[in-house]
Amino acid sequence: MADNSLREAKFAIGQVVRHRIFPFRGVIFDVDPVFANTEEWWLAIPEEIRPRKDQPYYHLLAENDETEYTAYVSEQNLLPDETGLPVRHPQVPDIFEIGDDGHYRIRNALPN
C-alpha cells in the first residue's frame, strides 16, 4: 500500500522565503519530505510553536539583521519573500548562480 501522507513541497530549491514568526529570510538549498533532524533539536523548540514532523522541511542559507547562518525550517513556518532583495549569505555564490531575472539556480544544474 502506498504512503499518501507525503505531499509535494510548496517551495522550491532556489526560492527566497521568510520565516512566518521570526525575523529572518533565506534561499532554499535543500528539502526533506518530512522532518529529518534530531529529536533533541525538535524538542528544543517551545511546545506552543513546535511544528509538525509530517511536512516538508527546508534547509536555508539564512540571514537576519545581524548575521548569516543555515536554518532548518518547517513548511508551515515559511512564506514567500516578496522583497526582491538578494540574499547576502556568503555561501550563495558557492551553491547558486543568479540569473538575469534574479532567480537563484543551482550551479552546474542540468537544464530541464
C-alpha positions as semicolon CSV with decimal commas, in nm:
position;residue;x (nm);y (nm);z (nm)
1;M;0,000;0,000;0,000
2;A;0,144;0,338;-0,100
3;D;0,203;0,608;0,162
4;N;-0,008;0,901;0,053
5;S;0,074;1,113;0,359
6;L;0,370;1,276;0,183
7;R;0,276;1,588;-0,004
8;E;0,460;1,798;-0,256
9;A;0,684;2,068;-0,123
10;K;0,522;2,410;-0,152
11;F;0,857;2,587;-0,201
12;A;1,144;2,508;-0,438
13;I;1,523;2,499;-0,423
14;G;1,646;2,847;-0,513
15;Q;1,333;3,019;-0,383
16;V;1,375;3,306;-0,135
17;V;1,148;3,271;0,168
18;R;1,098;3,432;0,506
19;H;1,004;3,288;0,844
20;R;0,643;3,335;0,950
21;I;0,732;3,410;1,316
22;F;1,098;3,505;1,342
23;P;1,270;3,793;1,157
24;F;1,486;3,606;0,908
25;R;1,483;3,514;0,542
26;G;1,691;3,295;0,315
27;V;1,725;3,094;-0,003
28;I;1,634;2,723;-0,003
29;F;1,921;2,488;-0,089
30;D;1,769;2,150;0,007
31;V;1,432;1,999;0,100
32;D;1,346;1,700;0,322
33;P;1,000;1,548;0,252
34;V;0,948;1,510;0,628
35;F;1,141;1,608;0,943
36;A;1,495;1,467;0,927
37;N;1,677;1,638;1,213
38;T;1,743;1,510;1,566
39;E;1,474;1,457;1,828
40;E;1,681;1,678;2,058
41;W;1,662;1,965;1,804
42;W;1,284;1,923;1,768
43;L;1,221;1,907;2,144
44;A;1,427;2,226;2,194
45;I;1,152;2,419;2,012
46;P;0,896;2,554;2,262
47;E;0,593;2,325;2,254
48;E;0,346;2,603;2,177
49;I;0,525;2,677;1,847
50;R;0,673;2,332;1,774
51;P;0,592;2,235;1,412
52;R;0,455;1,901;1,299
53;K;0,707;1,647;1,169
54;D;0,491;1,519;0,881
55;Q;0,558;1,805;0,640
56;P;0,845;1,921;0,421
57;Y;1,142;2,083;0,599
58;Y;1,372;2,326;0,422
59;H;1,745;2,394;0,453
60;L;1,809;2,767;0,410
61;L;2,110;2,989;0,363
62;A;1,957;3,234;0,607
63;E;2,015;3,588;0,730
64;N;1,877;3,833;0,979
65;D;1,979;4,190;1,059
66;E;2,289;4,073;1,249
67;T;2,431;3,764;1,081
68;E;2,415;3,486;0,822
69;Y;2,370;3,116;0,907
70;T;2,198;2,796;0,792
71;A;1,847;2,723;0,914
72;Y;1,616;2,421;0,911
73;V;1,252;2,529;0,889
74;S;0,916;2,355;0,858
75;E;0,694;2,440;0,565
76;Q;0,421;2,573;0,797
77;N;0,662;2,842;0,917
78;L;0,766;2,975;0,576
79;L;0,621;3,240;0,348
80;P;0,746;3,361;0,009
81;D;0,980;3,659;0,042
82;E;0,841;3,939;-0,171
83;T;1,118;4,196;-0,114
84;G;1,315;4,111;-0,429
85;L;1,635;4,177;-0,232
86;P;1,933;3,943;-0,285
87;V;2,034;3,707;-0,004
88;R;2,373;3,818;0,129
89;H;2,478;3,482;0,281
90;P;2,845;3,420;0,186
91;Q;2,774;3,065;0,058
92;V;2,516;3,179;-0,201
93;P;2,776;3,211;-0,482
94;D;2,914;2,864;-0,395
95;I;2,576;2,697;-0,449
96;F;2,378;2,925;-0,678
97;E;2,400;3,126;-0,996
98;I;2,173;3,427;-1,010
99;G;2,003;3,465;-1,345
100;D;1,930;3,792;-1,522
101;D;1,575;3,751;-1,393
102;G;1,706;3,750;-1,032
103;H;1,618;3,383;-0,974
104;Y;1,862;3,154;-0,793
105;R;1,965;2,839;-0,981
106;I;2,184;2,559;-0,850
107;R;2,532;2,585;-1,006
108;N;2,605;2,322;-1,272
109;A;2,246;2,203;-1,271
110;L;2,136;2,028;-1,587
111;P;1,874;2,223;-1,782
112;N;1,520;2,082;-1,771
